[in-house]
Amino acid sequence: MENKRLDSLDILRGFDLFLLVTFHPVAMALIRAVDHPLGNLAGTQLRHAEWEGFVTWDLIMPLFMFMAGVAIPFSFSRFPGQPGTGVYRRIFKRVFLLFLLGMFCADNLLSLNTDKISFYSNTLQAIAVGYLIASLLVLHFGLRGQIAGFFLLLATYWALMKFVSAGGFGGGDYSPDHNLAEYVDRAVLGRFRDKAILENGVLNFGSYRYTWIVSSLNFGATTLSGVFAGQILKGSHAPTRKTGLLIVTGIAMILAGLAWSLEMPVIKKIWTSSMTLFSSGICFLLMAAFYYFIDCQKHGRRLAWLTIYGKNSIVAYMLYQIVSFSCITDSFLHGLNPIMGKYYVVLMKAGNAFLLFGILWLLYREKKFLKV
């Protein structure tokens, strides 16, 4: 397949960002305002699972990583032959910038308070690590080696969590307070772990239970699953054949994840291997649907507006994380507060989303895209 940009990838990426920065805040505000049992039930799908299990909202972050992987075979085709310094420079520059931007998004650098700096705690940083692992495997191994690397990452994570124990953590314990990934993050990151507070010389980690260091193995596996999808899409098969391969692979991954969950629970917060397979399988199915209807059937015209989010996904994410649009929105709409009552917050969230989209639209119109 020629190395042209996939419209389906841009639109799927835009769809993911739209859910995060527009649909989610408005929908959750509306659900709280209405306060109806059916709405509250739907709201459970828009909140991360407390621990075990998987809900719709748990797919947002894996889908980000998956799409970063899909793009790798296309971007690396510009560097044929043996990898040179140029491609390594590109990889490490991107990893560094994503890590730095992640620290801005986590409000570490903007606070100018060294006591609140956390080193590894953001989606962009997880994407950076996953991208690094997947990129190095793609550069130095063929497809068989990449597949072997994928299963090795999953198996290494499982073996560490299953058989290694330290300080009362691990040894097959997947509970929030006693799994090995939690122990490693506390031991390595210490005061620089997100939400960690030093009180009277004692570190208090609060209720924060997301893990990053051991989970990095499966960040790599998630991104590598996207690489496999990208290789299918970049291949020479007919479009319907590519769609079929994506669907079959996705179903196989979902079933494998469910089977593995009988031994290792599906837990997004610590990114278990079963969760990695299950979520990657759903990503494959989404990629298949978007590719078939947009690139094959040319039905993407009505969804083309999503590329405004998709082509500036990092800008959209950072604006959502860093900028408070509420002061602007409230300045223009505060007169409606007494009239709208509890629904005023819904209007505010919609106004914030409109302002963010307006900025992205202006950048899109001027063809200004942030590349890292």
C-alpha positions as a printed Julia matrix, in Angstrom:
372×3 Matrix{Float64}:
   0.0     0.0    0.0
   1.27    3.49  -0.76
   2.35    5.52   2.23
  -0.56    7.93   2.09
  -2.21    9.11   5.27
  -5.12    6.98   6.41
  -8.25    9.08   6.77
  -9.67    6.44   9.09
  -6.73    6.79  11.48
  -7.1    10.56  11.72
 -10.85   10.27  12.23
 -10.53    7.48  14.82
  -7.94    9.53  16.69
 -10.27   12.51  16.48
 -13.14   10.37  17.76
 -11.06    9.39  20.78
 -10.19   13.02  21.5
 -13.79   14.15  20.96
 -14.96   11.65  23.56
 -12.34   12.87  26.01
 -12.49   16.65  25.67
 -16.07   17.28  24.51
 -18.51   14.43  24.98
 -17.36   13.28  28.41
 -17.44   16.58  30.33
 -20.78   17.61  28.81
 -22.39   14.19  29.25
 -21.24   13.81  32.86
 -22.49   17.3   33.73
 -25.87   16.47  32.16
 -26.09   13.13  33.98
 -25.43   14.82  37.33
 -27.95   17.58  36.61
 -30.74   15.19  35.57
 -29.92   12.7   38.34
 -32.09    9.93  36.89
 -31.41    6.22  37.59
 -31.0     5.42  33.87
 -28.63    8.32  33.39
 -26.64    7.36  36.47
 -26.4     3.8   35.14
 -25.07    5.12  31.82
 -22.64    7.26  33.79
 -20.92    4.16  35.15
 -19.61    3.56  31.61
 -18.08    7.04  31.64
 -16.06    6.48  34.82
 -13.04    4.22  35.09
 -13.63    0.87  36.75
 -12.83    1.08  40.44
 -10.48   -1.9   40.16
 -11.29   -5.18  38.42
 -13.38   -5.15  35.25
 -13.54   -3.0   32.16
 -15.94   -0.22  31.16
 -16.21    1.92  28.03
 -14.18    4.78  29.52
 -11.25    2.45  30.2
 -10.67    2.23  26.43
  -9.67    5.88  25.92
  -6.02    5.56  26.99
  -5.32    2.16  25.33
  -6.78    3.53  22.1
  -4.34    6.46  22.21
  -1.42    4.03  22.51
  -2.81    1.68  19.88
  -3.09    4.49  17.31
   0.46    5.64  18.06
   1.49    2.12  17.1
  -0.63    2.06  13.93
   1.28    5.07  12.62
   4.75    3.53  13.18
   4.95    1.32  10.04
   3.95    4.28   7.88
   6.32    6.8    9.47
   9.27    4.39   9.58
   8.93    3.57   5.88
  10.7     6.9    5.28
  13.85    5.31   6.7
  14.51    2.26   4.47
  17.43   -0.08   5.08
  19.47   -0.23   8.26
  18.4     2.31  10.89
  20.71    5.31  11.08
  21.2     8.12  13.54
  18.32   10.07  11.98
  15.64    7.61  13.01
  17.05    7.22  16.53
  17.2    10.98  16.89
  13.56   11.16  15.82
  12.51    8.47  18.3
  14.31    9.87  21.33
  13.27   13.43  20.54
   9.64   12.35  20.44
   9.95   10.39  23.68
  11.59   13.34  25.45
   8.99   15.85  24.23
   6.06   13.61  25.13
   7.51   13.08  28.6
   8.02   16.82  29.05
   4.53   17.69  27.78
   3.13   15.04  30.1
   4.7    16.82  33.07
   3.07   20.07  31.97
  -0.3    18.34  31.69
   0.07   16.85  35.17
   0.55   20.44  36.47
   4.01   19.58  37.76
   6.06   22.19  35.92
   3.37   24.87  35.8
   2.95   24.88  39.57
   6.61   25.91  40.06
   6.51   23.9   43.29
   9.23   21.26  43.55
   7.35   19.55  46.37
   4.57   18.65  43.94
   6.68   17.32  41.07
   5.74   13.8   40.0
   7.95   12.19  37.42
   5.83    9.54  35.68
   2.07    9.95  35.92
   0.47   10.95  32.63
  -1.02    9.42  29.5
   1.47   11.22  27.24
   4.35    9.71  29.21
   2.84    6.24  28.93
   2.52    6.75  25.17
   6.18    7.87  25.08
   7.38    4.69  26.8
   5.13    2.45  24.71
   6.31    4.18  21.54
   9.97    3.73  22.53
   9.59    0.01  23.19
   7.56   -0.65  20.04
   9.83    1.47  17.83
  13.01   -0.31  18.9
  11.41   -3.7   18.29
  10.22   -2.61  14.84
  13.67   -1.27  13.92
  15.61   -4.35  14.96
  13.28   -7.3   14.41
  11.08   -8.64  11.66
   7.45   -9.56  12.14
   8.21  -12.84  13.94
  10.55  -11.09  16.33
   7.97   -8.39  16.98
   5.29  -10.99  17.74
   7.72  -12.79  20.04
   8.5    -9.46  21.72
   4.78   -8.8   22.18
   4.2   -12.07  24.01
   7.45  -11.7   25.95
   6.3    -8.33  27.29
   2.95   -9.8   28.34
   4.57  -12.87  29.9
   7.28  -10.9   31.72
   4.68   -8.66  33.32
   2.65  -11.71  34.38
   5.69  -13.54  35.76
   6.81  -10.53  37.79
   3.36   -9.98  39.25
   2.8   -13.7   39.85
   6.08  -14.93  41.28
   8.0   -11.95  42.66
   7.25  -10.66  46.15
   8.81   -7.93  48.26
   7.82   -6.17  51.47
   4.47   -7.93  51.66
   3.59   -7.05  48.06
   3.3    -9.31  45.02
   3.34  -13.09  44.81
   0.18  -13.2   42.73
  -1.69  -10.63  44.81
  -3.56   -8.23  42.49
  -5.29   -6.2   45.19
  -4.84   -2.4   45.13
  -2.55   -2.24  48.16
  -0.45   -5.37  47.74
   0.38   -5.91  44.05
   4.02   -5.8   42.98
   3.52   -2.91  40.53
   2.35   -0.76  43.44
   5.42   -1.68  45.46
   7.82   -0.87  42.6
   6.26    2.54  41.99
   6.43    3.41  45.68
  10.01    2.21  46.0
  11.37    3.81  42.81
   9.33    7.0   42.48
   8.91    7.68  46.18
   8.18   11.37  46.77
   8.01   11.89  43.02
   5.02    9.61  42.63
   1.76   11.34  41.8
  -0.26   12.33  44.89
   2.59   11.35  47.26
   2.86   13.65  50.28
   5.72   13.8   52.76
   4.28   14.21  56.25
   6.57   14.3   59.28
   9.23   12.39  57.39
   6.78    9.67  56.27
   5.53    9.27  52.71
   1.76    9.09  52.37
   0.6     7.73  49.01
  -3.07    8.4   49.64
  -5.6     6.45  47.57
  -3.72    6.8   44.27
  -3.3     3.31  42.81
  -2.35    3.78  39.16
   1.01    2.18  38.38
   3.55    3.03  35.71
   6.97    1.33  35.94
   6.1    -2.38  35.74
   3.05   -1.4   33.69
   5.44    0.06  31.1
   5.99   -3.47  29.8
   2.37   -3.61  28.73
   2.36   -0.02  27.52
   4.87   -1.36  25.01
   2.67   -4.36  24.23
  -0.39   -2.15  23.67
   1.54    0.1   21.28
   3.0    -2.93  19.53
  -0.51   -4.29  18.96
  -1.18   -1.07  17.05
   1.97   -1.72  15.01
   0.51   -5.07  13.92
  -2.68   -3.32  12.81
  -0.6    -0.74  10.93
   1.33   -3.47   9.15
  -1.93   -5.07   8.05
  -3.21   -1.73   6.73
   0.08   -0.96   4.99
   0.24   -4.38   3.36
  -0.68   -5.37  -0.19
  -3.87   -7.29   0.61
  -7.21   -6.17  -0.78
  -9.11   -3.74   1.49
 -11.76   -6.31   2.4
  -9.01   -8.8    3.27
  -7.36   -6.22   5.52
 -10.67   -5.56   7.24
 -11.15   -9.27   7.81
  -7.65   -9.67   9.26
  -8.27   -6.8   11.67
 -11.58   -8.31  12.79
 -10.21  -11.83  13.26
  -7.17  -10.56  15.17
  -9.37   -8.36  17.36
 -11.74  -11.19  18.25
  -8.8   -13.51  19.0
  -7.25  -10.93  21.33
 -10.53  -10.32  23.16
 -11.04  -14.06  23.71
  -7.42  -14.49  24.82
  -7.79  -11.61  27.26
 -10.99  -13.06  28.71
  -9.37  -16.48  29.06
  -6.33  -15.02  30.79
  -8.58  -13.01  33.11
  -9.56  -16.27  34.81
  -6.03  -16.29  36.24
  -4.98  -12.6   36.03
  -7.85  -10.14  36.44
  -8.58   -7.39  33.91
  -7.38   -4.29  35.79
  -6.77   -1.11  33.84
  -5.16    0.84  36.69
  -2.17   -1.51  36.8
  -2.44   -2.44  33.1
  -2.53   -6.23  33.49
  -1.68   -8.5   30.57
  -5.28   -9.72  30.3
  -6.46   -6.1   30.1
  -3.83   -5.39  27.44
  -5.1    -8.2   25.22
  -8.77   -7.4   25.83
  -8.47   -3.67  25.16
  -6.19   -4.17  22.16
  -8.76   -6.51  20.67
 -11.45   -3.85  20.95
  -9.06   -1.34  19.34
  -8.57   -3.74  16.41
 -12.34   -3.96  15.91
 -12.71   -0.18  16.02
  -9.86    0.24  13.53
 -11.52   -2.32  11.26
 -14.87   -0.52  11.37
 -13.39    2.92  10.73
 -11.09    1.65   7.97
 -13.87   -0.21   6.18
 -16.47    2.56   6.24
 -14.09    5.48   5.72
 -11.19    4.31   3.55
 -12.92    1.45   1.76
 -16.54    2.57   1.42
 -15.73    6.32   1.37
 -18.42    7.14   3.94
 -16.18    9.43   5.97
 -17.47   12.77   4.73
 -19.88   13.24   7.61
 -17.14   12.38  10.09
 -14.44   14.49   8.48
 -14.87   17.18  11.17
 -13.28   14.77  13.64
  -9.94   15.25  11.88
  -9.9    18.73  13.43
  -9.32   16.9   16.71
  -7.32   14.05  15.19
  -4.65   16.05  13.39
  -3.92   18.13  16.49
  -4.53   15.47  19.1
  -1.69   16.52  21.41
  -2.8    20.16  21.29
  -6.38   19.11  22.07
  -5.24   16.96  24.98
  -2.97   19.66  26.42
  -5.57   22.42  26.12
  -8.07   20.2   27.89
  -5.6    19.34  30.65
  -3.98   22.75  31.2
  -6.29   25.61  30.18
  -9.33   26.57  32.23
 -11.88   27.89  29.77
 -14.52   28.28  32.48
 -13.5    31.84  33.37
 -14.07   32.9   29.73
 -17.32   30.98  29.38
 -18.69   32.27  32.68
 -17.81   35.85  31.73
 -20.24   35.67  28.79
 -22.9    33.34  30.18
 -23.13   34.14  33.9
 -26.42   36.01  33.37
 -28.07   32.7   32.52
 -27.07   31.09  35.8
 -30.24   32.08  37.73
 -32.42   30.96  34.82
 -30.8    27.59  34.15
 -30.18   26.56  37.73
 -28.49   23.17  38.01
 -28.24   22.96  34.21
 -25.95   25.98  34.08
 -22.92   23.73  34.59
 -23.97   21.77  31.48
 -24.01   25.0   29.49
 -20.59   25.89  30.9
 -19.09   22.56  29.88
 -20.59   22.9   26.39
 -19.18   26.42  26.14
 -15.73   25.22  27.19
 -15.86   22.49  24.56
 -16.93   25.02  21.93
 -13.98   27.3   22.73
 -11.52   24.41  22.59
 -12.95   23.24  19.28
 -12.74   26.8   17.93
  -9.02   26.95  18.66
  -8.47   23.57  17.0
 -10.53   24.66  13.98
  -8.45   27.82  13.54
  -5.25   25.77  13.71
  -6.69   23.26  11.23
  -7.75   26.02   8.82
  -4.26   27.51   8.94
  -2.7    24.03   8.6
  -0.84   24.43  11.9
  -0.24   21.01  13.44
   1.92   20.17  16.48
   4.41   17.46  15.54
   6.58   15.69  18.08
